[in-house]
Amino acid sequence: MKLTRTTWLILALGVFVIAFASLFVVYSRQASQQKDLKSSLAEAEALFPQLASQIKNLESQLAQRQSEVAAALLNLSQAKAKFPPSVRSIDYYQRLLAIAGDCNLEVTSLMASQTRQQKTDSVTYLVTTFLVAVRGDMASILDFVHTLATREDFTSATVTVVSINIPQPPTGQGGIPQESEASITMDIYAYPGE
């Protein structure tokens, strides 16, 4: 079967139409994709200054937080330095006896508890509780308590309880005034280190 020139033309025209239609479909898809890409690019370009500003702001906040962390670590280091590495009861016994003597008080009892751990946030401290019982006049007792609360030997200590027993004044002639008694409880803190 021999194809005529007309048939060849029709076939060529058909192939051309099919190729043109295929190219048109591909071009339409690419044009749509290009339009979407341009739209996305425009959105990204519009967001870029805002994102750049946010990044700069976040970097500034990060630097500020790092500075705050450094200051907090310095404060923690300074606080740790104020606490002794352990509570040596014998040292505190001697200090308490000396202060009581300076205040003209008689120590009737002096006891220390076993050291225990106490946790605050993420920091663990060692705590030893001392119970001191003294006898003497009221002014001396008050001076003793004030000294315990303010003396540098006890910067890592807290007076937790003060109980004072004031005797009734003597009645009649020849009554002997009795001395006041006080019981003081204090916690002494130590930082065990790393």
SEKOL-261307 format. One record per residue (C-alpha): residue in one letter; x, y, z. Coordinates in nm, 2 decimals, decimal comma. Example, Ala and Ser with C-alpha at 12.3 -4.5 7.8 and 13.67 -1.06 7.14 Angstrom:
% residues 2
('A'; (1,23; -0,45; 0,78)) ('S'; (1,37; -0,11; 0,71)) 
//
This chain:
% residues 194
('M'; (0,00; 0,00; 0,00)) ('K'; (0,14; 0,31; -0,12)) ('L'; (0,07; 0,63; 0,07)) ('T'; (-0,01; 0,93; -0,13)) ('R'; (0,13; 1,27; -0,08)) ('T'; (-0,20; 1,38; 0,08)) ('T'; (-0,19; 1,10; 0,33)) ('W'; (0,16; 1,20; 0,42)) ('L'; (0,05; 1,55; 0,47)) ('I'; (-0,24; 1,45; 0,69)) ('L'; (-0,02; 1,22; 0,89)) ('A'; (0,24; 1,50; 0,93)) ('L'; (-0,03; 1,74; 1,02)) ('G'; (-0,17; 1,50; 1,28)) ('V'; (0,18; 1,45; 1,43)) ('F'; (0,23; 1,82; 1,43)) ('V'; (-0,10; 1,88; 1,61)) ('I'; (-0,03; 1,61; 1,87)) ('A'; (0,32; 1,76; 1,93)) ('F'; (0,18; 2,11; 1,95)) ('A'; (-0,09; 2,00; 2,20)) ('S'; (0,17; 1,82; 2,41)) ('L'; (0,40; 2,12; 2,41)) ('F'; (0,10; 2,34; 2,50)) ('V'; (0,01; 2,12; 2,80)) ('V'; (0,37; 2,11; 2,92)) ('Y'; (0,40; 2,49; 2,87)) ('S'; (0,07; 2,54; 3,06)) ('R'; (0,19; 2,33; 3,35)) ('Q'; (0,53; 2,51; 3,36)) ('A'; (0,36; 2,85; 3,35)) ('S'; (0,13; 2,74; 3,64)) ('Q'; (0,43; 2,61; 3,84)) ('Q'; (0,63; 2,93; 3,76)) ('K'; (0,33; 3,14; 3,88)) ('D'; (0,33; 2,94; 4,20)) ('L'; (0,70; 2,97; 4,25)) ('K'; (0,68; 3,35; 4,19)) ('S'; (0,40; 3,37; 4,44)) ('S'; (0,60; 3,17; 4,70)) ('L'; (0,91; 3,38; 4,63)) ('A'; (0,72; 3,70; 4,68)) ('E'; (0,58; 3,57; 5,01)) ('A'; (0,93; 3,46; 5,12)) ('E'; (1,07; 3,80; 5,02)) ('A'; (0,79; 3,97; 5,22)) ('L'; (0,86; 3,75; 5,52)) ('F'; (1,24; 3,78; 5,50)) ('P'; (1,28; 4,12; 5,67)) ('Q'; (1,04; 4,02; 5,95)) ('L'; (1,23; 3,69; 6,00)) ('A'; (1,56; 3,87; 5,99)) ('S'; (1,43; 4,10; 6,26)) ('Q'; (1,31; 3,81; 6,47)) ('I'; (1,64; 3,64; 6,44)) ('K'; (1,82; 3,95; 6,55)) ('N'; (1,58; 3,99; 6,84)) ('L'; (1,62; 3,62; 6,94)) ('E'; (2,00; 3,65; 6,92)) ('S'; (1,98; 3,96; 7,14)) ('Q'; (1,76; 3,77; 7,39)) ('L'; (2,00; 3,47; 7,38)) ('A'; (2,29; 3,70; 7,46)) ('Q'; (2,09; 3,85; 7,75)) ('R'; (2,00; 3,50; 7,88)) ('Q'; (2,36; 3,39; 7,86)) ('S'; (2,46; 3,69; 8,05)) ('E'; (2,19; 3,62; 8,31)) ('V'; (2,31; 3,26; 8,34)) ('A'; (2,67; 3,37; 8,38)) ('A'; (2,56; 3,61; 8,66)) ('A'; (2,35; 3,34; 8,83)) ('L'; (2,64; 3,10; 8,81)) ('L'; (2,87; 3,36; 8,97)) ('N'; (2,61; 3,42; 9,24)) ('L'; (2,58; 3,05; 9,30)) ('S'; (2,96; 3,02; 9,32)) ('Q'; (2,97; 3,31; 9,57)) ('A'; (2,69; 3,16; 9,77)) ('K'; (2,87; 2,82; 9,78)) ('A'; (3,19; 2,99; 9,90)) ('K'; (3,00; 3,13; 10,21)) ('F'; (2,90; 2,78; 10,32)) ('P'; (3,16; 2,56; 10,48)) ('P'; (3,23; 2,22; 10,31)) ('S'; (3,10; 2,04; 10,62)) ('V'; (2,98; 2,12; 10,97)) ('R'; (3,25; 2,04; 11,22)) ('S'; (3,05; 2,01; 11,54)) ('I'; (3,35; 2,05; 11,77)) ('D'; (3,43; 2,39; 11,61)) ('Y'; (3,07; 2,51; 11,66)) ('Y'; (3,06; 2,38; 12,02)) ('Q'; (3,37; 2,58; 12,10)) ('R'; (3,22; 2,90; 11,93)) ('L'; (2,89; 2,86; 12,11)) ('L'; (3,06; 2,81; 12,45)) ('A'; (3,28; 3,11; 12,39)) ('I'; (2,99; 3,33; 12,30)) ('A'; (2,79; 3,22; 12,60)) ('G'; (3,09; 3,29; 12,82)) ('D'; (3,13; 3,64; 12,67)) ('C'; (2,76; 3,70; 12,74)) ('N'; (2,80; 3,58; 13,11)) ('L'; (2,57; 3,28; 13,06)) ('E'; (2,60; 2,93; 13,19)) ('V'; (2,55; 2,66; 12,92)) ('T'; (2,34; 2,39; 13,07)) ('S'; (2,31; 2,17; 12,76)) ('L'; (2,47; 2,17; 12,41)) ('M'; (2,37; 1,90; 12,16)) ('A'; (2,41; 1,86; 11,78)) ('S'; (2,20; 1,64; 11,56)) ('Q'; (2,33; 1,41; 11,29)) ('T'; (2,40; 1,60; 10,97)) ('R'; (2,12; 1,55; 10,72)) ('Q'; (2,07; 1,65; 10,36)) ('Q'; (1,83; 1,92; 10,26)) ('K'; (1,74; 1,99; 9,90)) ('T'; (1,63; 2,33; 9,77)) ('D'; (1,55; 2,34; 9,40)) ('S'; (1,85; 2,15; 9,25)) ('V'; (2,10; 2,23; 9,52)) ('T'; (2,16; 1,99; 9,81)) ('Y'; (2,29; 2,12; 10,14)) ('L'; (2,40; 1,96; 10,46)) ('V'; (2,22; 2,07; 10,77)) ('T'; (2,32; 2,02; 11,13)) ('T'; (2,08; 2,13; 11,41)) ('F'; (2,23; 2,26; 11,74)) ('L'; (2,03; 2,29; 12,06)) ('V'; (2,18; 2,52; 12,32)) ('A'; (2,03; 2,56; 12,66)) ('V'; (2,16; 2,86; 12,87)) ('R'; (2,09; 3,02; 13,21)) ('G'; (2,15; 3,38; 13,31)) ('D'; (1,98; 3,72; 13,32)) ('M'; (1,74; 3,82; 13,05)) ('A'; (1,97; 4,09; 12,90)) ('S'; (2,25; 3,84; 12,86)) ('I'; (2,02; 3,59; 12,70)) ('L'; (1,90; 3,85; 12,45)) ('D'; (2,26; 3,95; 12,38)) ('F'; (2,35; 3,58; 12,32)) ('V'; (2,06; 3,53; 12,07)) ('H'; (2,15; 3,86; 11,89)) ('T'; (2,51; 3,75; 11,86)) ('L'; (2,41; 3,42; 11,71)) ('A'; (2,19; 3,59; 11,46)) ('T'; (2,44; 3,85; 11,35)) ('R'; (2,80; 3,72; 11,41)) ('E'; (3,01; 3,63; 11,10)) ('D'; (3,09; 3,29; 11,25)) ('F'; (2,73; 3,20; 11,18)) ('T'; (2,66; 3,34; 10,84)) ('S'; (2,55; 3,00; 10,72)) ('A'; (2,33; 2,94; 11,02)) ('T'; (1,97; 3,03; 11,10)) ('V'; (1,82; 3,06; 11,45)) ('T'; (1,50; 2,86; 11,42)) ('V'; (1,35; 2,85; 11,77)) ('V'; (1,41; 3,06; 12,08)) ('S'; (1,23; 2,95; 12,40)) ('I'; (1,28; 3,16; 12,71)) ('N'; (1,16; 3,06; 13,06)) ('I'; (1,13; 3,37; 13,28)) ('P'; (1,08; 3,26; 13,65)) ('Q'; (0,83; 3,44; 13,87)) ('P'; (0,98; 3,71; 14,09)) ('P'; (1,05; 3,60; 14,45)) ('T'; (0,78; 3,69; 14,70)) ('G'; (0,85; 3,81; 15,06)) ('Q'; (1,17; 3,89; 15,23)) ('G'; (1,48; 3,68; 15,16)) ('G'; (1,35; 3,54; 14,83)) ('I'; (1,63; 3,47; 14,60)) ('P'; (1,57; 3,58; 14,24)) ('Q'; (1,61; 3,29; 14,00)) ('E'; (1,78; 3,32; 13,66)) ('S'; (1,60; 3,30; 13,33)) ('E'; (1,66; 3,00; 13,11)) ('A'; (1,66; 2,98; 12,73)) ('S'; (1,67; 2,71; 12,48)) ('I'; (1,79; 2,80; 12,13)) ('T'; (1,77; 2,58; 11,82)) ('M'; (1,97; 2,67; 11,52)) ('D'; (2,04; 2,51; 11,19)) ('I'; (2,39; 2,53; 11,04)) ('Y'; (2,42; 2,48; 10,67)) ('A'; (2,72; 2,34; 10,47)) ('Y'; (2,76; 2,29; 10,10)) ('P'; (2,91; 1,95; 10,03)) ('G'; (3,07; 2,06; 9,70)) ('E'; (3,07; 1,88; 9,36)) 
//
